Amino acid sequence: MSVMHRPPAPLLATSPAADRPAVGPQRLHHLAYVTCDTEATADFYTRVLGLPLVNAILDGEVPSTGEKLPYFHSFFRLGSGETIAFFECPGTPPPAAKPHPAYRTFEHLALEVPTRDDVEAWRAWLTVNGLEVKSAEHGIIYSIYFFDPVNDIRLEITTTLEPDWNARTTAARAALEEWAATKRAAHAAGRDVTAALCDLAAARSRHAAAAG
């Protein structure tokens, strides 16, 4: 079923970029998820993925909001120092099903290893541990995908194939403008926005280009 999207809302703030703090975010500190079973989560991330449990915080109140929510906050460290974190809050029900398959497919956490051989070694290890593993050749990177069996988080182990993959700012801005312009044109013409974006994606698909 197609969907008519509303025009984008204006930004809440329009301060010039020059007013931003001089020092921007330097690296990921931690990424946090909710879990219903910290013990099983710790087993998977330490025993299977090899990430040590490096810190834990227990409290009855959330410092950032003041909410009276008891929790166990755990941190698992990557080789570069960033951490993956989890909160277990007693009495929290399992999350509701996602309203569209795109959420389950696109929302994921990607973890990097040095080489393609390392990716393949992880494929073998994860398979031995009973996980279903899928691979993907992205051109700029090579990856395998699987799910955290405790928390149903889609995970990726990847290696970089093209070192400049995250430095293509000009092409990225051009692609964003084309995407946004397609939305604006569809709105102006009274056309279904989803259909217009699907047509654009099909036209720009690297699979279509390879087939041609």
MDTraj code that builds the backbone (N, CA, C; nanometers):
import mdtraj as md
import numpy as np

residues = "MET SER VAL MET HIS ARG PRO PRO ALA PRO LEU LEU ALA THR SER PRO ALA ALA ASP ARG PRO ALA VAL GLY PRO GLN ARG LEU HIS HIS LEU ALA TYR VAL THR CYS ASP THR GLU ALA THR ALA ASP PHE TYR THR ARG VAL LEU GLY LEU PRO LEU VAL ASN ALA ILE LEU ASP GLY GLU VAL PRO SER THR GLY GLU LYS LEU PRO TYR PHE HIS SER PHE PHE ARG LEU GLY SER GLY GLU THR ILE ALA PHE PHE GLU CYS PRO GLY THR PRO PRO PRO ALA ALA LYS PRO HIS PRO ALA TYR ARG THR PHE GLU HIS LEU ALA LEU GLU VAL PRO THR ARG ASP ASP VAL GLU ALA TRP ARG ALA TRP LEU THR VAL ASN GLY LEU GLU VAL LYS SER ALA GLU HIS GLY ILE ILE TYR SER ILE TYR PHE PHE ASP PRO VAL ASN ASP ILE ARG LEU GLU ILE THR THR THR LEU GLU PRO ASP TRP ASN ALA ARG THR THR ALA ALA ARG ALA ALA LEU GLU GLU TRP ALA ALA THR LYS ARG ALA ALA HIS ALA ALA GLY ARG ASP VAL THR ALA ALA LEU CYS ASP LEU ALA ALA ALA ARG SER ARG HIS ALA ALA ALA ALA GLY".split()
xyz = np.array([
    [0.0845, -0.1186, 0.0000],
    [0.0000, 0.0000, 0.0000],
    [0.0881, 0.1237, 0.0000],
    [0.0616, 0.2152, -0.0908],
    [0.1410, 0.3369, -0.0978],
    [0.0927, 0.4368, 0.0065],
    [0.1796, 0.5319, 0.0373],
    [0.1499, 0.6290, 0.1410],
    [0.1785, 0.7685, 0.0888],
    [0.0887, 0.8619, 0.1139],
    [0.1133, 1.0011, 0.0812],
    [0.1836, 1.0658, 0.1993],
    [0.3089, 1.1037, 0.1821],
    [0.3842, 1.1644, 0.2902],
    [0.3519, 1.3126, 0.3013],
    [0.3546, 1.3640, 0.4233],
    [0.3371, 1.5058, 0.4436],
    [0.4659, 1.5793, 0.4085],
    [0.4577, 1.7058, 0.3696],
    [0.5795, 1.7838, 0.3461],
    [0.6626, 1.7883, 0.4734],
    [0.7943, 1.7942, 0.4617],
    [0.8785, 1.7964, 0.5820],
    [0.8506, 1.9184, 0.6674],
    [0.8533, 1.8988, 0.8001],
    [0.8338, 2.0091, 0.8925],
    [0.9599, 2.0947, 0.8974],
    [0.9467, 2.2243, 0.9211],
    [1.0655, 2.3090, 0.9315],
    [1.1471, 2.2727, 1.0535],
    [1.2768, 2.2986, 1.0483],
    [1.3629, 2.2729, 1.1627],
    [1.3237, 2.3633, 1.2782],
    [1.3408, 2.3120, 1.4002],
    [1.3054, 2.3905, 1.5173],
    [1.3988, 2.5090, 1.5353],
    [1.5236, 2.4929, 1.4979],
    [1.6219, 2.6001, 1.5136],
    [1.6884, 2.6278, 1.3795],
    [1.7177, 2.7535, 1.3554],
    [1.7803, 2.7907, 1.2280],
    [1.9086, 2.8687, 1.2506],
    [1.9767, 2.8406, 1.3615],
    [2.1033, 2.9087, 1.3893],
    [2.2058, 2.8730, 1.2831],
    [2.2880, 2.9681, 1.2407],
    [2.3900, 2.9387, 1.1396],
    [2.4913, 2.8371, 1.1891],
    [2.5453, 2.7609, 1.0942],
    [2.6409, 2.6562, 1.1304],
    [2.7614, 2.7116, 1.2043],
    [2.7944, 2.8384, 1.1791],
    [2.9107, 2.8981, 1.2448],
    [2.8942, 2.9045, 1.3956],
    [2.7690, 2.8954, 1.4438],
    [2.7437, 2.9022, 1.5883],
    [2.7605, 2.7680, 1.6586],
    [2.7827, 2.6609, 1.5819],
    [2.8039, 2.5298, 1.6442],
    [2.9294, 2.5313, 1.7304],
    [2.9360, 2.4470, 1.8348],
    [3.0605, 2.4347, 1.9115],
    [3.1779, 2.4006, 1.8208],
    [3.2932, 2.4547, 1.8529],
    [3.4100, 2.4360, 1.7674],
    [3.4539, 2.2910, 1.7593],
    [3.4355, 2.2165, 1.8683],
    [3.4753, 2.0759, 1.8720],
    [3.3490, 1.9902, 1.8595],
    [3.3404, 1.9153, 1.7495],
    [3.2251, 1.8286, 1.7280],
    [3.2436, 1.6932, 1.7921],
    [3.1407, 1.6075, 1.7883],
    [3.1537, 1.4712, 1.8412],
    [3.2703, 1.3978, 1.7739],
    [3.3525, 1.3338, 1.8535],
    [3.4747, 1.2714, 1.8037],
    [3.4611, 1.1225, 1.7761],
    [3.3796, 1.0554, 1.8517],
    [3.3658, 0.9113, 1.8358],
    [3.2395, 0.8675, 1.9090],
    [3.1973, 0.7465, 1.8800],
    [3.0834, 0.6893, 1.9523],
    [3.1277, 0.6542, 2.0942],
    [3.0568, 0.7005, 2.1939],
    [3.0887, 0.6656, 2.3322],
    [3.0202, 0.5347, 2.3692],
    [2.8872, 0.5312, 2.3581],
    [2.8146, 0.4055, 2.3755],
    [2.6803, 0.4144, 2.3056],
    [2.6314, 0.3010, 2.2673],
    [2.4993, 0.2871, 2.2069],
    [2.4196, 0.1960, 2.2978],
    [2.3020, 0.2413, 2.3428],
    [2.2284, 0.1674, 2.4453],
    [2.0977, 0.1092, 2.3920],
    [2.0678, -0.0109, 2.4372],
    [1.9435, -0.0801, 2.4051],
    [1.8768, -0.1237, 2.5353],
    [1.7511, -0.1646, 2.5242],
    [1.6793, -0.2245, 2.6373],
    [1.6848, -0.3764, 2.6224],
    [1.7077, -0.4442, 2.7326],
    [1.7050, -0.5899, 2.7339],
    [1.6118, -0.6376, 2.8447],
    [1.5555, -0.7541, 2.8269],
    [1.4736, -0.8152, 2.9325],
    [1.5513, -0.9219, 3.0086],
    [1.6788, -0.9464, 2.9690],
    [1.7584, -1.0509, 3.0337],
    [1.9060, -1.0144, 3.0243],
    [1.9572, -0.9439, 3.1233],
    [2.0970, -0.9021, 3.1225],
    [2.1919, -1.0214, 3.1281],
    [2.1570, -1.1236, 3.2037],
    [2.2457, -1.2393, 3.2164],
    [2.2664, -1.3066, 3.0816],
    [2.1581, -1.3305, 3.0061],
    [2.1698, -1.3922, 2.8741],
    [2.2392, -1.2988, 2.7762],
    [2.2145, -1.1685, 2.7883],
    [2.2810, -1.0698, 2.7029],
    [2.4309, -1.0720, 2.7278],
    [2.4702, -1.0752, 2.8538],
    [2.6121, -1.0787, 2.8873],
    [2.6783, -1.2051, 2.8333],
    [2.6085, -1.3168, 2.8393],
    [2.6644, -1.4410, 2.7862],
    [2.6900, -1.4298, 2.6366],
    [2.5932, -1.3754, 2.5636],
    [2.6091, -1.3647, 2.4186],
    [2.7208, -1.2673, 2.3811],
    [2.7221, -1.1496, 2.4415],
    [2.8202, -1.0485, 2.3998],
    [2.9610, -1.0790, 2.4492],
    [2.9748, -1.1507, 2.5597],
    [3.1088, -1.1856, 2.6068],
    [3.1570, -1.3181, 2.5483],
    [3.0751, -1.4223, 2.5579],
    [3.1196, -1.5548, 2.5134],
    [3.1212, -1.5682, 2.3618],
    [3.0172, -1.5193, 2.2949],
    [3.0079, -1.5362, 2.1496],
    [3.0803, -1.4239, 2.0752],
    [3.0528, -1.2983, 2.1115],
    [3.1151, -1.1871, 2.0389],
    [3.2485, -1.1428, 2.0967],
    [3.2822, -1.1905, 2.2161],
    [3.4135, -1.1602, 2.2717],
    [3.4295, -1.0192, 2.3247],
    [3.3204, -0.9534, 2.3603],
    [3.3273, -0.8174, 2.4144],
    [3.3183, -0.8244, 2.5667],
    [3.4205, -0.7783, 2.6379],
    [3.4174, -0.7904, 2.7839],
    [3.3137, -0.6984, 2.8472],
    [3.2544, -0.7474, 2.9546],
    [3.1663, -0.6655, 3.0365],
    [3.2562, -0.5756, 3.1209],
    [3.2523, -0.4436, 3.0973],
    [3.3507, -0.3539, 3.1585],
    [3.2926, -0.2585, 3.2629],
    [3.1602, -0.2490, 3.2707],
    [3.1021, -0.1643, 3.3743],
    [2.9558, -0.2014, 3.3928],
    [2.9044, -0.1747, 3.5107],
    [2.7636, -0.1986, 3.5401],
    [2.7175, -0.0970, 3.6430],
    [2.5976, -0.0441, 3.6229],
    [2.5405, 0.0555, 3.7131],
    [2.4004, 0.0095, 3.7524],
    [2.3735, 0.0097, 3.8818],
    [2.2405, -0.0223, 3.9319],
    [2.1844, 0.1007, 4.0012],
    [2.0586, 0.1352, 3.9708],
    [1.9998, 0.2536, 4.0326],
    [1.8485, 0.2406, 4.0289],
    [1.7825, 0.3217, 4.1087],
    [1.6376, 0.3221, 4.1131],
    [1.5772, 0.4446, 4.0487],
    [1.6608, 0.5327, 3.9952],
    [1.6133, 0.6550, 3.9320],
    [1.7022, 0.6880, 3.8134],
    [1.6419, 0.7355, 3.7047],
    [1.7162, 0.7693, 3.5835],
    [1.7714, 0.9111, 3.5969],
    [1.9046, 0.9291, 3.6006],
    [1.9613, 1.0632, 3.6218],
    [1.9199, 1.1660, 3.5166],
    [1.9038, 1.1239, 3.3910],
    [1.8764, 1.2195, 3.2840],
    [1.7325, 1.2681, 3.2813],
    [1.6401, 1.1936, 3.3465],
    [1.4987, 1.2318, 3.3427],
    [1.4341, 1.2414, 3.4804],
    [1.4952, 1.1792, 3.5811],
    [1.4355, 1.1780, 3.7131],
    [1.3274, 1.0726, 3.7301],
    [1.3051, 0.9903, 3.6284],
    [1.2016, 0.8874, 3.6368],
    [1.2407, 0.7806, 3.7391],
    [1.1424, 0.7342, 3.8147],
    [1.1652, 0.6306, 3.9157],
    [1.1585, 0.4941, 3.8485],
    [1.2581, 0.4631, 3.7692],
    [1.2666, 0.3358, 3.6981],
    [1.3910, 0.2615, 3.7452],
    [1.3748, 0.1536, 3.8192],
    [1.4920, 0.0759, 3.8598],
    [1.5566, 0.0102, 3.7376],
    [1.6900, 0.0023, 3.7375],
    [1.7565, -0.0543, 3.6194],
    [1.8934, -0.1113, 3.6530],
    [1.9355, -0.2009, 3.5652],
    [2.0722, -0.2531, 3.5627],
    [2.1284, -0.2111, 3.4275],
    [2.2355, -0.1318, 3.4286],
    [2.2953, -0.0756, 3.3071],
    [2.4305, -0.1433, 3.2864],
    [2.4451, -0.2155, 3.1761],
    [2.5688, -0.2891, 3.1495],
    [2.6393, -0.2352, 3.0253],
    [2.7727, -0.2468, 3.0225],
    [2.8542, -0.1956, 2.9128],
    [2.9506, -0.3046, 2.8644],
    [2.9567, -0.3232, 2.7318],
    [3.0460, -0.4216, 2.6704],
    [3.1386, -0.3472, 2.5741],
    [3.2688, -0.3625, 2.5917],
    [3.3668, -0.2789, 2.5224],
    [3.4179, -0.3408, 2.3932],
    [3.4183, -0.2585, 2.2873],
    [3.4805, -0.2952, 2.1610],
    [3.6312, -0.2741, 2.1697],
    [3.7048, -0.3269, 2.0723],
    [3.8505, -0.3142, 2.0735],
    [3.8980, -0.1709, 2.0685],
    [3.8185, -0.0819, 2.0096],
    [3.8587, 0.0586, 1.9976],
    [3.8195, 0.1421, 2.1183],
    [3.7482, 0.0815, 2.2132],
    [3.7118, 0.1523, 2.3355],
    [3.5662, 0.1914, 2.3458],
    [3.4945, 0.2047, 2.2329],
    [3.3515, 0.2333, 2.2395],
    [3.2783, 0.1156, 2.3041],
    [3.1591, 0.1418, 2.3545],
    [3.0863, 0.0346, 2.4208],
    [2.9445, 0.0207, 2.3675],
    [2.8934, -0.1014, 2.3764],
    [2.7532, -0.1321, 2.3534],
    [2.6924, -0.1506, 2.4911],
    [2.5811, -0.0835, 2.5160],
    [2.5228, -0.0837, 2.6497],
    [2.3799, -0.1363, 2.6472],
    [2.3368, -0.1846, 2.7634],
    [2.2002, -0.2356, 2.7773],
    [2.1427, -0.1904, 2.9109],
    [2.0112, -0.1690, 2.9116],
    [1.9363, -0.1420, 3.0338],
    [1.8363, -0.2547, 3.0540],
    [1.8353, -0.3125, 3.1735],
    [1.7253, -0.4009, 3.2109],
    [1.6449, -0.3315, 3.3192],
    [1.5165, -0.3085, 3.2902],
    [1.4257, -0.2450, 3.3855],
    [1.3217, -0.3487, 3.4255],
    [1.3178, -0.3905, 3.5519],
    [1.2241, -0.4951, 3.5940],
    [1.0796, -0.4621, 3.5567],
    [1.0109, -0.5629, 3.5029],
    [0.8710, -0.5455, 3.4677],
    [0.8468, -0.4917, 3.3289],
    [0.9533, -0.4636, 3.2542],
    [0.9363, -0.4124, 3.1183],
    [0.8897, -0.5252, 3.0265],
    [0.7808, -0.5070, 2.9533],
    [0.7342, -0.6124, 2.8627],
    [0.8217, -0.6199, 2.7387],
    [0.8190, -0.7307, 2.6669],
    [0.8922, -0.7389, 2.5399],
    [0.8424, -0.6298, 2.4452],
    [0.9291, -0.5810, 2.3559],
    [0.8867, -0.4747, 2.2645],
    [0.7793, -0.5230, 2.1673],
    [0.6971, -0.4297, 2.1243],
    [0.5924, -0.4621, 2.0271],
    [0.6546, -0.4921, 1.8919],
    [0.5823, -0.5656, 1.8094],
    [0.6304, -0.5963, 1.6750],
    [0.6460, -0.4685, 1.5947],
    [0.7471, -0.4649, 1.5085],
    [0.7694, -0.3490, 1.4238],
    [0.6546, -0.3362, 1.3231],
    [0.6136, -0.2121, 1.2911],
    [0.4985, -0.1942, 1.2022],
    [0.5275, -0.2188, 1.0545],
    [0.6558, -0.2349, 1.0191],
    [0.6920, -0.2556, 0.8782],
    [0.8234, -0.3327, 0.8736],
    [0.8417, -0.4241, 0.7764],
    [0.9666, -0.5020, 0.7683],
    [1.0922, -0.4163, 0.7585],
    [1.0807, -0.2934, 0.7083],
    [1.1986, -0.2073, 0.6938],
    [1.2682, -0.1837, 0.8272],
    [1.1907, -0.1755, 0.9361],
    [1.2534, -0.1505, 1.0658],
    [1.3445, -0.2670, 1.1053],
    [1.2985, -0.3883, 1.0845],
    [1.3766, -0.5067, 1.1230],
    [1.4971, -0.5242, 1.0316],
    [1.4846, -0.4823, 0.9060],
    [1.5934, -0.4992, 0.8105],
    [1.6996, -0.3898, 0.8217],
    [1.6559, -0.2652, 0.8298],
    [1.7497, -0.1539, 0.8209],
    [1.8121, -0.1126, 0.9537],
    [1.7401, -0.1286, 1.0629],
    [1.7963, -0.0895, 1.1920],
    [1.8936, -0.1984, 1.2384],
    [2.0214, -0.1635, 1.2481],
    [2.1209, -0.2629, 1.2855],
    [2.2453, -0.1943, 1.3406],
    [2.3305, -0.2739, 1.4010],
    [2.4570, -0.2273, 1.4556],
    [2.5696, -0.2965, 1.3800],
    [2.6573, -0.2177, 1.3164],
    [2.7671, -0.2734, 1.2374],
    [2.8982, -0.2648, 1.3153],
    [2.9690, -0.3761, 1.3210],
    [3.0966, -0.3868, 1.3922],
    [3.2060, -0.4218, 1.2917],
    [3.3188, -0.3527, 1.2995],
    [3.4235, -0.3681, 1.1977],
    [3.5358, -0.4607, 1.2426],
    [3.5844, -0.5418, 1.1480],
    [3.7051, -0.6223, 1.1651],
    [3.8009, -0.5872, 1.0501],
    [3.9306, -0.6219, 1.0626],
    [4.0280, -0.5710, 0.9654],
    [4.0149, -0.6239, 0.8230],
    [3.9848, -0.7532, 0.8037],
    [3.9933, -0.8109, 0.6701],
    [3.8729, -0.8978, 0.6362],
    [3.8620, -0.9327, 0.5065],
    [3.7575, -1.0244, 0.4613],
    [3.7748, -1.1616, 0.5279],
    [3.8992, -1.2065, 0.5442],
    [3.9230, -1.3345, 0.6112],
    [3.8694, -1.3326, 0.7538],
    [3.8816, -1.2177, 0.8215],
    [3.8275, -1.2056, 0.9567],
    [3.6752, -1.2173, 0.9550],
    [3.6132, -1.1555, 0.8552],
    [3.4674, -1.1668, 0.8424],
    [3.4279, -1.3134, 0.8249],
    [3.5009, -1.3844, 0.7394],
    [3.4681, -1.5249, 0.7148],
    [3.4926, -1.6107, 0.8386],
    [3.5949, -1.5769, 0.9153],
    [3.6189, -1.6501, 1.0400],
    [3.5016, -1.6304, 1.1358],
    [3.4476, -1.5095, 1.1395],
    [3.3315, -1.4833, 1.2232],
    [3.2087, -1.5557, 1.1718],
    [3.1963, -1.5669, 1.0398],
    [3.0843, -1.6424, 0.9851],
    [3.0875, -1.7863, 1.0373],
    [3.2052, -1.8481, 1.0313],
    [3.2184, -1.9865, 1.0761],
    [3.1867, -1.9996, 1.2248],
    [3.2391, -1.9077, 1.3057],
    [3.2185, -1.9139, 1.4501],
    [3.0717, -1.8945, 1.4867],
    [3.0079, -1.7974, 1.4237],
    [2.8668, -1.7710, 1.4542],
    [2.7783, -1.8880, 1.4112],
    [2.8127, -1.9485, 1.2976],
    [2.7365, -2.0640, 1.2497],
    [2.7490, -2.1808, 1.3469],
    [2.8695, -2.2029, 1.3967],
    [2.8921, -2.3095, 1.4959],
    [2.8070, -2.2849, 1.6202],
    [2.7845, -2.1585, 1.6515],
    [2.7048, -2.1232, 1.7682],
    [2.5550, -2.1186, 1.7394],
    [2.5152, -2.1705, 1.6231],
    [2.3742, -2.1885, 1.5942],
    [2.3029, -2.0682, 1.5356],
    [2.3780, -1.9657, 1.4906],
    [2.3150, -1.8465, 1.4354],
    [2.3034, -1.8558, 1.2836],
    [2.1952, -1.8025, 1.2299],
    [2.1805, -1.7926, 1.0851],
    [2.2559, -1.6694, 1.0383],
    [2.3462, -1.6883, 0.9429],
    [2.4333, -1.5794, 0.8975],
    [2.4148, -1.5580, 0.7480],
    [2.3982, -1.4312, 0.7086],
    [2.3865, -1.3970, 0.5673],
    [2.4973, -1.2990, 0.5309],
    [2.5423, -1.3042, 0.4060],
    [2.6509, -1.2165, 0.3622],
    [2.6015, -1.1185, 0.2576],
    [2.6769, -1.0106, 0.2392],
    [2.6415, -0.9102, 0.1388],
    [2.7672, -0.8411, 0.0880],
    [2.7790, -0.8341, -0.0446],
    [2.8862, -0.7582, -0.1094],
    [2.8314, -0.6181, -0.1364],
    [2.8812, -0.5188, -0.0635],
    [2.8330, -0.3827, -0.0806],
    [2.9219, -0.2995, -0.1736],
    [3.0316, -0.3551, -0.2174],
    [3.1255, -0.2781, -0.2982],
    [3.2250, -0.2031, -0.2115],
    [3.1757, -0.1124, -0.1293],
    [3.2649, -0.0362, -0.0418],
    [3.3036, -0.1153, 0.0830],
    [3.2192, -0.2126, 0.1223],
    [3.2463, -0.2981, 0.2365],
    [3.1946, -0.4386, 0.2052],
    [3.2429, -0.5364, 0.2841],
    [3.1918, -0.6728, 0.2759],
    [3.1424, -0.7111, 0.4149],
    [3.0219, -0.7676, 0.4223],
    [2.9588, -0.7863, 0.5528],
    [2.8874, -0.9203, 0.5660],
    [2.8721, -0.9608, 0.6921],
    [2.7791, -1.0682, 0.7268],
    [2.6780, -1.0111, 0.8253],
    [2.5577, -1.0717, 0.8267],
    [2.4494, -1.0239, 0.9116],
    [2.3897, -1.1395, 0.9913],
    [2.3482, -1.1087, 1.1138],
    [2.2867, -1.2074, 1.2013],
    [2.2110, -1.1316, 1.3103],
    [2.1363, -1.2028, 1.3916],
    [2.0598, -1.1387, 1.4982],
    [2.1124, -1.1771, 1.6353],
    [2.1201, -1.0793, 1.7236],
    [2.1396, -1.1037, 1.8661],
    [2.0210, -1.1901, 1.9100],
    [2.0444, -1.3153, 1.9516],
    [1.9330, -1.4060, 1.9804],
    [1.8584, -1.3729, 2.1091],
    [1.9153, -1.2870, 2.1913],
    [1.8499, -1.2507, 2.3171],
    [1.7574, -1.1308, 2.2971],
    [1.8063, -1.0297, 2.2257],
    [1.7350, -0.9029, 2.2150],
    [1.6825, -0.8723, 2.0746],
    [1.7029, -0.9650, 1.9807],
    [1.6526, -0.9515, 1.8445],
    [1.7050, -0.8253, 1.7756],
    [1.8312, -0.7901, 1.8023],
    [1.8961, -0.6764, 1.7372],
    [1.9724, -0.7292, 1.6167],
    [1.9535, -0.6697, 1.5012],
    [2.0273, -0.7120, 1.3829],
    [2.1707, -0.6593, 1.3934],
    [2.2662, -0.7488, 1.3785],
    [2.4073, -0.7152, 1.3901],
    [2.4789, -0.7423, 1.2585],
    [2.5827, -0.6668, 1.2350],
    [2.6643, -0.6804, 1.1137],
    [2.8110, -0.6837, 1.1542],
    [2.8860, -0.7737, 1.0950],
    [3.0321, -0.7692, 1.1054],
    [3.0833, -0.7403, 0.9659],
    [3.1650, -0.6359, 0.9541],
    [3.2023, -0.5860, 0.8227],
    [3.3499, -0.5529, 0.8151],
    [3.4011, -0.5456, 0.6924],
    [3.5366, -0.4980, 0.6689],
    [3.5335, -0.3984, 0.5544],
    [3.6169, -0.2974, 0.5631],
    [3.6213, -0.1922, 0.4620],
    [3.6987, -0.2392, 0.3401],
    [3.6407, -0.2192, 0.2219],
    [3.7071, -0.2523, 0.0956],
    [3.7601, -0.1283, 0.0253],
    [3.6913, -0.0159, 0.0396],
    [3.7341, 0.1098, -0.0224],
    [3.7552, 0.2120, 0.0887],
    [3.8821, 0.2488, 0.1161],
    [3.9132, 0.3324, 0.2324],
    [3.8428, 0.4680, 0.2346],
    [3.8034, 0.5193, 0.1185],
    [3.7394, 0.6515, 0.1163],
    [3.5876, 0.6432, 0.1240],
    [3.5349, 0.5296, 0.1646],
    [3.3897, 0.5104, 0.1618],
    [3.3159, 0.6146, 0.2454],
    [3.3794, 0.6627, 0.3524],
    [3.3122, 0.7599, 0.4390],
    [3.3669, 0.9015, 0.4207],
    [3.4175, 0.9286, 0.3004],
    [3.4689, 1.0625, 0.2699],
    [3.4126, 1.1152, 0.1384],
    [3.2995, 1.0621, 0.0965],
    [3.2403, 1.1003, -0.0322],
    [3.1278, 1.2019, -0.0092],
    [3.1650, 1.3145, 0.0474],
    [3.0655, 1.4120, 0.0913],
    [2.9929, 1.4789, -0.0257],
    [3.0640, 1.5094, -0.1328],
    [3.0003, 1.5776, -0.2456],
    [2.8930, 1.4901, -0.3083],
    [2.9260, 1.3632, -0.3323],
    [2.8287, 1.2708, -0.3905],
    [2.7121, 1.2463, -0.2948],
    [2.7404, 1.2406, -0.1661],
    [2.6348, 1.2169, -0.0681],
    [2.5368, 1.3340, -0.0647],
    [2.5887, 1.4558, -0.0679],
    [2.5003, 1.5728, -0.0677],
    [2.4170, 1.5779, -0.1954],
    [2.4775, 1.5417, -0.3086],
    [2.4029, 1.5408, -0.4350],
    [2.2906, 1.4371, -0.4313],
    [2.3201, 1.3199, -0.3740],
    [2.2183, 1.2155, -0.3637],
    [2.1046, 1.2595, -0.2729],
    [2.1384, 1.3259, -0.1615],
    [2.0359, 1.3746, -0.0696],
    [1.9467, 1.4783, -0.1380],
    [2.0082, 1.5679, -0.2129],
    [1.9286, 1.6695, -0.2814],
    [1.8366, 1.6068, -0.3860],
    [1.8852, 1.5043, -0.4571],
    [1.8002, 1.4373, -0.5545],
    [1.6812, 1.3704, -0.4856],
    [1.7062, 1.3073, -0.3733],
    [1.5999, 1.2404, -0.2965],
    [1.4964, 1.3425, -0.2485],
    [1.5460, 1.4509, -0.1889],
    [1.4561, 1.5536, -0.1371],
    [1.3807, 1.6232, -0.2500],
    [1.4492, 1.6488, -0.3624],
    [1.3846, 1.7140, -0.4757],
    [1.2746, 1.6262, -0.5339],
    [1.2956, 1.4959, -0.5327],
    [1.1926, 1.4029, -0.5815],
    [1.0687, 1.4110, -0.4937],
    [1.0879, 1.4201, -0.3627],
    [0.9741, 1.4375, -0.2722],
    [0.9004, 1.5674, -0.3020],
    [0.9769, 1.6760, -0.3154],
    [0.9137, 1.8062, -0.3381],
    [0.8362, 1.8076, -0.4696],
    [0.8955, 1.7484, -0.5728],
    [0.8295, 1.7457, -0.7032],
    [0.7018, 1.6628, -0.6986],
    [0.7054, 1.5514, -0.6260],
    [0.5858, 1.4681, -0.6143],
    [0.4743, 1.5426, -0.5412],
    [0.5115, 1.6117, -0.4333],
    [0.4115, 1.6903, -0.3610],
    [0.3498, 1.7961, -0.4525],
    [0.4355, 1.8667, -0.5266],
    [0.3873, 1.9749, -0.6123],
    [0.2949, 1.9240, -0.7225],
    [0.3226, 1.8028, -0.7704],
    [0.2425, 1.7465, -0.8794],
    [0.1233, 1.6663, -0.8301],
    [0.1094, 1.6525, -0.6975],
    [0.0012, 1.5716, -0.6429],
    [0.0229, 1.4234, -0.6656],
    [0.1486, 1.3826, -0.6825],
    [0.1821, 1.2425, -0.7080],
    [0.2100, 1.1713, -0.5763],
    [0.1862, 1.0429, -0.5743],
    [0.2166, 0.9617, -0.4569],
    [0.3674, 0.9639, -0.4336],
    [0.4088, 1.0089, -0.3150],
    [0.5508, 1.0254, -0.2852],
    [0.6225, 0.8913, -0.2791],
    [0.5571, 0.7914, -0.2203],
    [0.6204, 0.6597, -0.2118],
    [0.6512, 0.6052, -0.3503],
    [0.5575, 0.6187, -0.4419],
    [0.5795, 0.5696, -0.5786],
    [0.6938, 0.6440, -0.6449],
    [0.7005, 0.7748, -0.6240],
    [0.8072, 0.8542, -0.6847],
    [0.9446, 0.8124, -0.6322],
    [0.9530, 0.7895, -0.5012],
    [1.0808, 0.7492, -0.4425],
    [1.1176, 0.6069, -0.4834],
    [1.0186, 0.5200, -0.4982],
    [1.0467, 0.3839, -0.5451],
    [1.1028, 0.3873, -0.6873],
    [1.0477, 0.4741, -0.7706],
    [1.0988, 0.4867, -0.9067],
    [1.2431, 0.5369, -0.9068],
    [1.2713, 0.6355, -0.8222],
    [1.4076, 0.6883, -0.8136],
    [1.5045, 0.5807, -0.7661],
    [1.4649, 0.5061, -0.6617],
    [1.5524, 0.4014, -0.6083],
    [1.5799, 0.2947, -0.7129],
    [1.4766, 0.2592, -0.7902],
    [1.4948, 0.1583, -0.8946],
    [1.5893, 0.2095, -1.0029],
    [1.5773, 0.3372, -1.0373],
    [1.6618, 0.3942, -1.1419],
    [1.8075, 0.4043, -1.0988],
    [1.8294, 0.4261, -0.9684],
    [1.9665, 0.4443, -0.9185],
    [2.0266, 0.3137, -0.8642],
    [1.9508, 0.2061, -0.8653],
    [1.9971, 0.0812, -0.8061],
    [2.1227, 0.0291, -0.8740],
    [2.2217, -0.0052, -0.7920],
    [2.3444, -0.0615, -0.8486],
    [2.3178, -0.1991, -0.9078],
    [2.2122, -0.2685, -0.8592],
    [2.1770, -0.3994, -0.9153],
    [2.1232, -0.3829, -1.0561],
    [2.0416, -0.2791, -1.0760],
    [1.9889, -0.2533, -1.2100],
    [2.1004, -0.2158, -1.3055],
    [2.1975, -0.1367, -1.2548],
    [2.3100, -0.0971, -1.3373],
    [2.3949, -0.2175, -1.3766],
    [2.4134, -0.3100, -1.2818],
    [2.4936, -0.4296, -1.3108],
    [2.4232, -0.5178, -1.4139],
    [2.2898, -0.5267, -1.4012],
    [2.2136, -0.6096, -1.4941],
    [2.2165, -0.5504, -1.6344],
    [2.2213, -0.4171, -1.6419],
    [2.2234, -0.3519, -1.7727],
    [2.3564, -0.3659, -1.8407],
])
top = md.Topology()
chain = top.add_chain()
for i, resn in enumerate(residues, 1):
    res = top.add_residue(resn, chain, resSeq=i)
    for name in ("N", "CA", "C"):
        top.add_atom(name, md.element.get_by_symbol(name[0]), res)
traj = md.Trajectory(xyz[None], top)
